[in-house]
Amino acid sequence: MEAARSYAGALMCEVINPLESLNNLIYLLKQGTDDEKKSLYIEIAETELARLNEIAQRTLRFCKE
């Protein structure tokens, strides 16, 4: 049980970071920045979403084993 709790805690730390980043990027986009910054923020957001997707995929593979 302790191993599962430890894994869940580590997993949530991995998920929280990109989620916080996405929230910050959305806030910045709402501030009405110029097109160059918007493009950069969107690129970063796509990277963070890909990171979340990879975490989810690894977790699902772990659960199937």
Secondary structure as GFF3:
##gff-version 3
##sequence-region A 1 65
A	DSSP	alpha_helix	2	30	.	.	.	ID=ss1
A	DSSP	alpha_helix	35	64	.	.	.	ID=ss2
###
